[in-house]
């Protein structure tokens, strides 16, 4: 979601796939977890606290 939905829109196809495995509360929890981890990753890269590999999508941006 972090790399494929930069405008913050949850694609209906993705939602339907998620809904087949999780209820709405679990989808929100997954989204919050991804948001925290994505934010941490961006923070670590911005402050150059991790090594960036050539194949890393975050490091390339």
C-alpha positions as CSV (number, residue, x, y, z in Angstrom):
1,X,0.0,0.0,0.0
2,X,2.8,2.4,0.8
3,X,4.5,2.0,-2.6
4,X,1.4,1.5,-4.8
5,X,-1.1,4.0,-3.3
6,X,0.8,7.3,-2.9
7,X,-2.4,9.4,-3.0
8,X,-3.9,7.5,0.0
9,X,-6.6,5.6,-2.0
10,X,-7.4,2.0,-1.1
11,X,-8.0,0.3,-4.4
12,X,-11.4,-1.6,-4.5
13,X,-9.7,-4.7,-5.8
14,X,-7.2,-4.7,-3.0
15,X,-10.0,-4.1,-0.4
16,X,-12.0,-7.0,-1.8
17,X,-8.9,-9.3,-1.5
18,X,-8.2,-8.1,2.0
19,X,-11.9,-8.4,3.0
20,X,-11.8,-12.1,2.0
21,X,-9.3,-12.7,4.8
22,X,-9.8,-10.0,7.3
23,X,-12.7,-7.9,8.9
24,X,-12.7,-4.1,8.7
25,X,-11.0,-3.7,12.1
26,X,-8.2,-6.0,11.1
27,X,-7.7,-4.1,7.8
28,X,-7.4,-0.9,9.8
29,X,-4.9,-2.5,12.1
30,X,-2.9,-3.7,9.2
31,X,-3.0,-0.3,7.6
32,X,-1.9,1.4,10.9
33,X,1.0,-1.1,11.3
34,X,2.1,-0.4,7.7
35,X,1.9,3.3,8.3
36,X,4.1,3.2,11.4
37,X,6.7,0.9,9.7
38,X,6.7,3.0,6.5
39,X,7.2,6.1,8.6
40,X,10.0,4.5,10.5
41,X,11.7,3.4,7.3
42,X,11.5,6.8,5.8
43,X,12.9,8.4,9.0
44,X,15.8,6.0,9.1
45,X,16.7,6.6,5.5
46,X,16.2,10.4,5.8
47,X,18.7,10.5,8.7
48,X,21.0,8.1,7.0
49,X,20.8,5.6,9.9
50,X,20.8,2.5,7.6
51,X,22.7,1.3,4.7
52,X,20.9,1.8,1.4
53,X,21.2,-1.1,-1.1
54,X,20.8,-0.5,-4.8
55,X,17.7,-2.7,-5.0
56,X,15.9,-1.0,-2.1
57,X,12.8,0.9,-3.4
58,X,13.0,3.5,-0.6
59,X,16.7,4.2,-1.1
60,X,16.1,4.8,-4.8
61,X,13.6,7.7,-4.2
